[in-house]
Amino acid sequence: MLVLSTDLLAQYTIKGRVKDQETAEPVPFANVFFKGTQIGINTDFDGYFTIKTSKLYDTLVVSYIGYIAQNKVVDKTKKEQIINFQLKPENAKLNEVVFVAKENPSWAIMRKVMKNKKINDKRRLKQYEYESYTKVEFDIDNVSESMAKRRAVKKVLAAIDTIGKLNGEDGKPLIPIFLSETISKYYYRRNPKKTKEHVLKSKITGVGIEDGTIVSQLIGASFQEYNFYKNWMKIAQKDFVSPLADGWRLHYRYFLMDSVQLGNHYCYKIDIVPKNERDLTFEGTIWIDKASYALKQIDVRVDKKANINFLEKIKIQQTLEPTESGAWLPGKTRVLIDIAELTNNTAGLIAKFYVSNQKLDTKTTHSQKFYADEILVAEDYKMHDDNFWVQNRHDSLTAEEKKTYSMINNIKELPVVKTWVEIISVLGTGYKGLGPVDVGNYLFAYAFNNYEGHRFRLGFRTNGKFSRKIGFNGYLAYGAWDKNFKYGAGMDYIISRKPWTTFSISRTQDIEQAAIPTDDDRLPNLYLASVRFFNIKSTNLYLQRDNKVTLSSELFKGLNFKVRLRNHTFEELPGIETHFAYRTQPERNDSPVRTEFTNTELMTEIRWARRERFIQTSTRRISLGTKYPVFTFRYRLGIPEFINSDFSYHKFTFDIAQNFRFGTFGNGAYQFSAGYIPSQLPYPLLFRHLGNQTIFFNNYGFNLMNYLEFTSDQYASFRYEHTFEGLIFNRIPLFRRLKWRSFAEVNMLVGSLRPENASIIPTTAPDGTLIEGVGSLGDVPYVEVAYGIENILKFLRVHFIHRITYLDVPGARNFGVKVSAKFSL
């Protein structure tokens, strides 16, 4: 136990700061003391310390869990001196203490922490608000010798050297690529639960950052919420067990180490160790206030042995302050995420987040309308000068941070850096920016199939530099074998940003596949691009001219309304054997038969997503999802004779989707869908259940069902996937080292096709070609089950799929192995 050195009769003063040698981050709560004595002090949250003493000793020592202790000589001739330390991390584990006969003394303390958990948790407050200062920095670290010899890296290092090293003399050099500061107001209301962040000012500089519109919405306090009173904490899209979780003894070992004075609070110091180092848990120290049994301070980390990809470590440090209402609010939070080098010849990345909260207020109330915008960015968020930040930032910038701004500005102006930024942007978005126009999408740039041969496509879209209200897009494609051009063009107009309301119009003329329902908005671009390869004749090709006019608006928070008028055609293609025909008057035995049609429909959609979060770019809105179920209802009305339409019909569909967490047992996701058509229609306008005859797994289809195997006019489907994370494989030595993870899936479908919708398809076309009828489901559900391994080589998934029913259908596959990609930590 350190005896705090704040001697009123002190003749000598030693000040300094303790930092991490590899990351240049401060090391809070470290022990600073004179060697051979108990005279010393702990560093504060920012790593600073001040020792006042009436006697000097030869050596000053700094030690802390997870670091190699460091000694420095004290100059006894100076009354005031500065001694800074840079500690080298080590992989040492906390020493466990074995208790014999008597109960572990930390358990009694933890039981009282659990008893007072609801009282101390900030979520019990009716409301609170505070001013938040957020600082975010990204640095490239651990640049290998071979990488440092590359021409591009040499130029970057040279640009940095003109200003000086970011780290200290014995620390490793860092290459800064992003730094931001944000001042915002954060608001919380318990009933009904509402949160809001009003971003007032942002200062952003970074390599590849041109428009800070998106970034300013992602770097505020809303995305740096760490509440250890929750059972589960989401960090980097992973769920970690809190050391204050209700099931605390199931996941951690606790060791009472000391009692210390932290400001006005006398606290228990308790070390925590995970029971299974591969689980998503923390290791470190918590400080518990003796009076209230509240969490006063925490310093924890996640070891690289945990089942997480690409990460060397995660560190979280936080201090909390009591409010007048009893609950505790975070005062300062610091998070460090160290991303490992992918190979020995590459570099790593360090992400640093710092949040300081001041001007705490638990009394001011606001109406529900006040919380309409969960994230609100002030119109003048960019309008500020250096003097504003000097007066308003909660903590002064260090000398290293001041250099960081200059370094980034130097780096991002290098031509070689601009080139690499463009390459990364193209890989991430599929488009290359050319001023106000983006050229792409390169996913669709080339395909080869047995009808078009070599297919080439070039497209464009305008961006925010062109207009923040209106945007245009289009593409032109050409097939080398069919020698025909295809095209698409569209316009989007933002009527209002509050509420978000848009109008769009589009026209395409292109080859489509009857087996692929391209009007399904859920299908990702990667899948739509892949189905244009190889044998596409087997999927019933046709030419489609498609015209759409769409109006979409958010009626109120969470409820979106869309209306769309669509006119499209189904036309035969030259060189393709007739594969489709229908009776125009099916009630007559001698009904005329046609092989083409035109259809006009009016679609209305209502979508409800509670507490769904969005960010806005200059031209579009991007969903960040929600933990609640998302409900979507659609109604389509066929309008006969309008723009030459051939059909009158009603079509209803309903969908529910949700992702949720099971804590230690992993994550689950389900999709339920149902549809009903009371009208008589040919199969291209019915529900064509999506099969999959490729080697790639498709989340939105049935992976052992053949194309056009089943069609329905009424159906219900249910799909569930459960990812176990490391729950199973963390207990198996070989899999544990590989960090493989397991998952399981089930996909079910019930449906039927009324006789009138089957009989509308004739046996022969007008030219005598035989027409294959449509297949339909019987009384037995169609069922697929799958299990598999993910995280192979950090991204590959292998699915082992069994078809359970309809095994007697000609061509049915009862077992298959498919692959997919999933990038996750």
SVG drawing of the C-alpha trace seen along z (x, -y; Angstrom):
<svg xmlns="http://www.w3.org/2000/svg" viewBox="-64 -32 87 72">
<polyline fill="none" stroke="black" stroke-width="0.4" points="0.0,0.0 1.4,-3.4 1.6,-6.2 0.5,-9.2 3.3,-11.8 1.7,-15.2 3.9,-16.5 2.9,-20.0 6.5,-20.6 7.9,-19.2 11.1,-20.7 11.2,-18.7 8.7,-18.1 8.9,-15.5 6.4,-15.7 6.0,-13.5 3.9,-11.5 3.7,-7.8 2.9,-6.6 2.7,-3.3 5.9,-2.9 4.1,-1.3 0.9,-3.5 2.0,-6.8 -1.2,-6.6 -1.1,-7.7 -1.1,-4.9 -3.5,-5.9 -3.6,-4.5 0.1,-3.3 2.2,-3.1 5.0,-5.7 7.2,-5.3 10.7,-5.6 12.6,-2.3 12.8,-0.5 10.0,-2.6 6.2,-2.8 6.3,-6.5 4.6,-7.3 1.4,-8.0 -0.8,-6.8 -0.9,-8.5 -4.2,-10.3 -6.5,-9.4 -4.2,-11.2 -1.0,-9.5 0.3,-12.5 1.8,-12.4 3.2,-14.8 5.2,-13.7 6.0,-16.2 8.5,-15.0 10.8,-16.3 13.4,-13.7 14.7,-12.5 15.8,-8.9 18.1,-7.5 15.6,-5.8 12.0,-6.4 10.1,-3.3 6.9,-3.0 5.0,0.3 1.6,1.4 -0.2,4.6 0.6,5.6 3.9,3.6 7.5,4.1 8.5,2.0 10.9,-0.9 13.4,-2.7 14.9,-6.1 17.6,-7.9 16.5,-10.9 18.7,-14.1 19.1,-15.0 20.5,-18.4 17.2,-19.7 14.3,-20.8 11.9,-20.5 12.4,-18.1 10.4,-16.3 10.8,-12.6 8.7,-10.9 8.3,-7.2 7.5,-5.0 6.5,-1.5 6.9,1.5 3.9,3.8 4.4,7.4 2.0,10.4 2.2,11.3 -1.0,12.4 -2.4,11.3 -1.3,13.6 -4.2,15.7 -4.6,16.1 -5.8,19.4 -8.1,19.1 -8.2,22.1 -11.3,22.8 -12.4,19.1 -14.5,17.4 -12.8,15.2 -13.1,11.7 -13.9,10.1 -17.1,12.0 -18.8,10.2 -17.9,6.9 -19.2,8.1 -22.5,9.2 -23.0,5.7 -22.1,4.3 -24.8,6.5 -27.3,5.4 -26.7,1.7 -26.3,2.2 -29.7,0.7 -29.2,-2.3 -25.8,-3.2 -26.6,-2.5 -27.1,-5.7 -30.1,-4.1 -32.2,-4.5 -32.1,-8.3 -35.3,-9.9 -33.1,-12.1 -29.6,-13.4 -27.5,-15.5 -23.9,-16.7 -21.4,-18.4 -19.1,-15.9 -15.7,-16.3 -14.6,-13.5 -11.2,-12.9 -10.5,-10.2 -7.1,-9.2 -6.0,-6.5 -2.3,-5.7 -0.4,-3.1 2.1,-1.3 4.6,1.6 5.8,0.8 8.0,3.7 11.5,3.2 10.6,4.5 7.5,2.3 9.5,-0.8 11.7,-0.3 8.8,-0.7 8.8,-3.9 5.4,-5.0 6.2,-4.4 9.6,-6.1 7.9,-9.3 5.4,-9.2 8.2,-8.7 10.1,-11.5 7.1,-13.8 6.8,-12.9 10.5,-13.5 10.2,-17.1 8.0,-17.7 9.5,-15.2 8.6,-11.8 5.1,-11.4 6.3,-9.2 9.1,-9.8 12.8,-8.9 12.5,-5.3 9.0,-4.7 8.2,-3.2 7.3,-5.7 3.6,-6.0 2.2,-7.3 -0.9,-9.3 -3.7,-9.1 -6.8,-10.6 -7.5,-13.0 -10.8,-14.6 -12.2,-16.6 -15.9,-17.0 -17.9,-19.1 -21.5,-17.9 -24.4,-17.8 -25.7,-14.4 -29.2,-13.9 -31.0,-10.9 -34.6,-10.2 -35.7,-7.0 -39.4,-6.8 -40.0,-6.4 -36.3,-5.6 -34.8,-8.3 -31.3,-9.5 -30.0,-12.4 -26.6,-13.8 -26.3,-17.3 -22.9,-17.7 -22.0,-21.4 -18.5,-21.6 -16.1,-19.1 -12.5,-19.5 -11.5,-16.6 -8.4,-15.9 -7.5,-12.6 -6.0,-10.8 -8.8,-10.3 -11.3,-12.5 -12.8,-15.1 -16.4,-15.6 -16.8,-15.3 -20.6,-14.9 -20.6,-11.1 -17.5,-11.2 -19.0,-14.0 -22.0,-11.7 -19.8,-8.7 -17.2,-10.3 -19.4,-11.8 -20.2,-10.5 -23.1,-8.3 -20.7,-5.8 -18.4,-5.8 -21.0,-4.6 -19.4,-2.1 -21.7,-1.2 -20.2,1.7 -23.5,2.1 -24.9,3.7 -24.5,7.5 -23.1,7.3 -21.0,4.6 -20.8,4.3 -17.3,3.4 -16.3,3.7 -19.5,5.6 -18.7,8.2 -20.5,8.9 -18.2,8.9 -19.3,10.0 -19.1,7.2 -17.3,7.9 -20.4,6.4 -22.8,8.7 -25.5,10.5 -23.7,13.8 -20.3,12.4 -19.0,15.5 -19.6,17.6 -17.1,15.7 -14.5,14.1 -12.3,14.6 -12.0,11.7 -9.2,10.8 -9.2,8.1 -5.8,6.4 -5.9,3.2 -7.9,0.2 -7.0,-3.2 -8.1,-6.8 -9.3,-8.2 -10.1,-11.9 -12.9,-12.0 -13.7,-8.3 -12.2,-5.4 -12.3,-2.4 -11.7,1.3 -9.2,2.3 -10.2,5.6 -8.3,7.5 -10.4,9.5 -9.3,12.5 -11.4,14.4 -12.1,18.0 -11.6,18.8 -9.1,16.6 -10.6,17.4 -14.0,16.0 -15.0,12.5 -14.1,11.2 -11.9,8.5 -8.8,8.7 -7.7,5.9 -8.7,3.9 -11.9,2.3 -12.2,-0.2 -15.4,0.0 -16.5,-2.9 -16.8,-1.7 -19.8,-3.9 -22.1,-3.2 -20.6,-0.1 -20.5,-1.8 -17.9,-1.5 -15.6,-4.4 -12.9,-3.5 -12.0,-0.7 -9.0,0.3 -9.4,3.5 -8.1,5.0 -8.9,7.9 -6.0,10.3 -5.2,11.3 -5.9,14.9 -9.6,14.1 -11.5,15.4 -11.3,12.1 -9.8,11.5 -7.1,9.0 -6.8,7.5 -3.7,7.4 -5.6,5.9 -8.4,3.7 -8.0,1.4 -10.8,-0.5 -10.2,-3.0 -13.0,-4.9 -13.7,-7.1 -17.2,-7.8 -18.7,-10.5 -21.8,-10.4 -24.8,-12.6 -27.2,-14.3 -29.7,-11.6 -27.3,-8.8 -26.5,-7.1 -23.0,-7.5 -22.1,-9.0 -18.9,-8.5 -16.5,-11.4 -13.7,-10.3 -13.3,-7.3 -10.3,-6.2 -10.4,-3.3 -7.6,-1.8 -8.0,0.8 -4.8,2.2 -5.3,4.0 -2.6,6.5 -0.5,6.7 -2.1,9.0 1.3,10.4 4.9,9.9 5.4,7.5 2.6,5.2 1.8,2.7 -0.8,2.6 -3.3,-0.1 -4.1,-1.7 -7.5,-3.4 -7.7,-5.7 -10.9,-7.2 -11.1,-9.7 -14.3,-11.1 -14.6,-13.7 -18.0,-14.7 -18.7,-17.9 -21.6,-20.1 -23.6,-17.1 -27.4,-17.9 -30.0,-15.4 -32.9,-17.9 -33.6,-19.5 -36.4,-17.8 -37.2,-17.8 -40.3,-16.8 -40.4,-13.7 -40.4,-15.9 -37.0,-17.2 -35.6,-13.7 -36.9,-13.3 -33.3,-13.4 -31.1,-10.8 -28.0,-12.4 -28.2,-16.0 -25.3,-17.9 -25.3,-21.7 -25.3,-23.5 -22.2,-25.4 -20.3,-22.5 -17.3,-23.3 -17.3,-27.0 -14.7,-27.5 -11.1,-28.6 -8.2,-27.5 -9.2,-29.9 -12.5,-28.2 -10.8,-24.9 -8.4,-26.5 -11.3,-27.8 -13.7,-24.8 -11.8,-21.6 -11.9,-19.9 -8.2,-19.0 -5.3,-20.8 -3.6,-19.0 -0.3,-17.4 2.8,-18.4 2.5,-15.1 -1.2,-15.7 -0.3,-19.2 2.3,-17.6 -0.3,-15.1 -2.4,-17.7 0.6,-18.9 1.8,-15.4 -1.6,-14.3 -1.8,-17.4 1.7,-16.7 0.9,-13.0 -2.4,-13.4 -0.9,-15.9 1.6,-13.3 0.7,-12.1 1.5,-8.5 -0.9,-8.7 -3.7,-10.2 -3.3,-7.3 -3.6,-4.7 -6.6,-6.5 -8.3,-6.3 -7.6,-2.6 -9.0,-1.9 -12.1,-4.0 -12.7,-2.1 -12.4,1.3 -14.8,0.1 -17.5,-1.6 -17.1,-0.2 -16.8,-3.7 -14.0,-6.0 -14.6,-9.7 -14.1,-12.2 -15.1,-15.5 -18.9,-15.7 -19.3,-12.2 -18.5,-8.7 -17.7,-6.1 -18.7,-2.4 -20.0,-0.1 -17.1,2.1 -18.8,5.2 -20.9,5.1 -18.1,4.0 -17.6,7.5 -19.4,10.8 -19.3,13.8 -22.3,16.0 -23.6,18.3 -26.0,15.8 -24.2,12.4 -20.7,13.8 -18.4,11.1 -20.6,8.5 -19.1,5.1 -20.8,2.4 -19.9,-1.2 -22.0,-3.3 -21.9,-6.5 -23.6,-8.4 -23.4,-12.0 -22.3,-12.9 -22.6,-15.7 -20.2,-17.9 -22.8,-18.0 -25.7,-18.7 -27.0,-17.9 -30.6,-17.8 -30.6,-16.0 -28.6,-13.1 -28.4,-11.2 -27.2,-7.7 -27.0,-5.4 -25.2,-2.6 -24.6,-1.3 -23.8,2.4 -23.0,4.4 -22.9,8.1 -20.3,9.3 -22.4,12.3 -25.9,10.9 -24.5,7.5 -27.1,5.5 -26.8,2.5 -28.6,2.5 -29.0,-0.6 -30.3,-2.1 -30.9,-5.7 -32.3,-7.3 -32.8,-10.4 -33.1,-10.9 -34.4,-14.0 -34.3,-14.8 -37.5,-16.7 -36.8,-17.1 -34.2,-15.9 -36.6,-16.4 -38.5,-14.2 -36.4,-12.3 -38.5,-12.4 -37.2,-11.4 -38.6,-11.1 -37.0,-8.9 -37.6,-7.9 -35.7,-5.3 -35.8,-3.3 -33.8,-0.2 -33.8,2.1 -31.8,5.2 -31.7,9.0 -33.2,10.5 -33.7,14.1 -37.2,15.4 -35.5,17.6 -34.1,14.5 -36.7,12.1 -34.7,8.9 -37.5,6.8 -36.4,8.2 -34.6,5.1 -32.8,7.3 -30.5,9.0 -27.0,7.6 -25.0,6.2 -22.4,9.0 -25.1,11.6 -26.8,9.8 -23.5,9.4 -22.5,13.1 -25.8,14.4 -24.8,12.9 -22.0,15.3 -21.9,18.7 -25.0,20.7 -27.8,18.2 -29.9,19.7 -31.2,22.3 -32.7,19.5 -35.3,18.5 -34.0,15.4 -36.2,12.5 -35.9,8.8 -37.3,6.4 -38.1,2.7 -38.7,1.4 -40.0,-2.0 -40.4,-3.1 -41.5,-6.2 -41.1,-6.1 -42.0,-8.4 -40.6,-7.6 -41.0,-9.4 -40.5,-8.9 -43.9,-9.6 -42.5,-9.7 -39.5,-8.2 -39.3,-4.5 -42.2,-4.5 -41.5,-4.8 -43.9,-4.9 -43.2,-4.2 -45.3,-4.3 -44.1,-3.1 -45.7,-3.0 -44.0,-0.4 -44.5,0.6 -42.4,3.5 -42.4,5.9 -41.6,9.6 -40.3,10.0 -38.8,12.9 -35.1,12.8 -33.8,13.8 -31.9,17.1 -33.6,18.3 -36.1,21.2 -39.5,20.2 -39.8,21.2 -42.8,19.2 -46.4,18.8 -49.8,18.1 -53.5,18.3 -55.0,14.8 -58.5,16.1 -57.9,19.2 -61.7,19.8 -61.9,20.8 -60.6,24.1 -59.5,22.3 -57.9,19.4 -55.4,17.4 -51.8,18.0 -49.1,15.3 -45.4,15.4 -45.0,11.8 -46.8,9.3 -46.8,5.8 -47.6,5.2 -48.3,2.0 -48.6,2.1 -48.9,-0.3 -47.0,0.7 -47.4,-0.7 -45.1,0.2 -45.2,-0.5 -42.0,0.3 -41.7,0.1 -38.3,0.2 -38.2,-0.9 -35.2,-3.0 -33.5,-2.4 -30.4,-4.6 -29.3,-6.4 -26.5,-8.6 -26.9,-11.0 -24.5,-11.6 -24.8,-14.6 -27.1,-12.6 -28.4,-9.6 -29.3,-8.0 -27.6,-4.9 -29.2,-2.6 -27.2,-1.5 -29.8,1.0 -31.8,1.7 -32.0,4.4 -35.8,4.6 -37.8,6.5 -38.3,4.7 -41.8,5.1 -42.5,4.6 -45.9,4.8 -46.4,4.4 -49.5,4.3 -49.3,4.4 -52.2,3.6 -52.2,4.6 -53.8,1.9 -55.2,3.3 -55.0,1.4 -52.9,-1.4 -49.8,-1.8 -50.8,1.3 -51.0,3.4 -52.4,7.0 -53.3,7.9 -55.5,7.0 -54.4,8.4 -53.8,8.0 -50.6,9.1 -49.8,9.0 -46.5,9.6 -45.4,9.3 -41.9,9.6 -40.3,9.6 -36.5,9.7 -34.4,9.3 -30.9,9.9 -30.5,10.5 -27.9,11.7 -27.8,14.7 -24.7,13.5 -22.3,16.4 -24.4,18.6 -23.8,16.5 -26.0,14.5 -29.2,15.3 -31.0,13.9 -34.4,14.8 -36.4,13.8 -40.1,14.5 -41.9,13.8 -45.4,14.5 -47.4,13.7 -50.8,14.1 -52.1,13.5 -55.9,14.1 -55.7,13.4 -55.0,15.5 -51.6,14.8 -48.8,16.4 -45.8,17.6 -43.4,14.6 -45.9,12.5 -46.3,15.1 -43.9,15.9 -40.9,17.6 -39.0,19.1 -35.3,18.4 -33.1,21.5 -29.4,21.7 -27.3,23.8 -24.0,22.0 -21.3,23.0 -21.8,19.8 -24.2,19.7 -27.1,17.2 -28.8,15.9 -31.9,14.9 -32.7,18.2 -33.0,21.9 -29.6,23.3 -30.4,26.9 -33.5,25.9 -33.2,25.7 -34.1,22.7 -37.8,22.4 -38.4,25.7 -41.3,24.3 -43.7,21.4 -46.6,20.4 -49.5,18.0 -49.5,18.2 -46.6,19.0 -44.8,18.6 -41.1,19.0 -38.9,18.9 -35.1,18.8 -33.0,18.8 -29.2,18.7 -27.3,19.1 -23.6,18.2 -22.1,19.8 -18.9,17.6 -16.3,19.5 -18.8,21.3 -18.0,24.8 -14.6,24.5 -13.0,22.5 -13.1,25.8 -11.3,27.8 -7.5,27.3 -6.9,27.4 -9.9,25.2 -9.1,22.9 -5.7,22.0 -7.2,21.5 -10.0,19.3 -12.6,21.1 -16.3,20.7 -19.4,22.7 -22.9,21.9 -26.1,23.6 -29.1,22.7 -32.6,23.9 -34.6,22.7 -38.3,23.7 -41.0,23.0 -44.7,23.8 -46.8,22.8 -49.3,23.8 -50.4,23.0 -54.1,23.0 -55.1,25.0 -56.2,21.9 -52.6,20.5 -51.1,23.8 -53.5,24.2 -52.9,20.7 -49.6,22.1 -50.3,24.1 -48.4,27.2 -47.2,25.7 -46.3,22.3 -47.9,20.8 -44.9,22.1 -45.4,25.6 -42.5,25.5 -43.2,27.6 -43.7,25.4 -42.6,26.8 -45.2,26.3 -44.4,24.8 -43.7,26.9 -45.5,26.4 -45.2,27.4 -47.5,30.1 -48.7,30.5 -45.2,31.1 -42.9,28.1 -39.7,27.7 -36.9,27.9 -33.1,27.3 -30.8,27.5 -27.2,26.5 -24.2,26.4 -20.7,25.1 -17.5,23.5 -16.7,19.8 -13.6,17.6 -11.5,19.9 -8.5,17.7 -10.4,14.9 -13.2,14.6 -14.3,17.9 -17.4,19.8 -18.2,23.4 -21.8,24.5 -22.8,28.2 -26.4,28.3 -29.0,31.1 -32.3,31.1 -34.8,32.8 -37.9,33.0 -38.9,33.4 -36.0,35.7 -38.0,37.6 -38.2,34.6 -36.2,35.3 -32.8,33.6 -33.1,32.9 -29.9,32.6 -30.1,34.0 -26.7,32.7 -24.4,29.8 -21.3,27.9 -21.3,24.1 -19.0,21.3 -19.5,17.7 -17.4,14.8 -18.0,12.9 -15.6,10.4 -15.9,9.8 -13.8,9.3"/>
</svg>
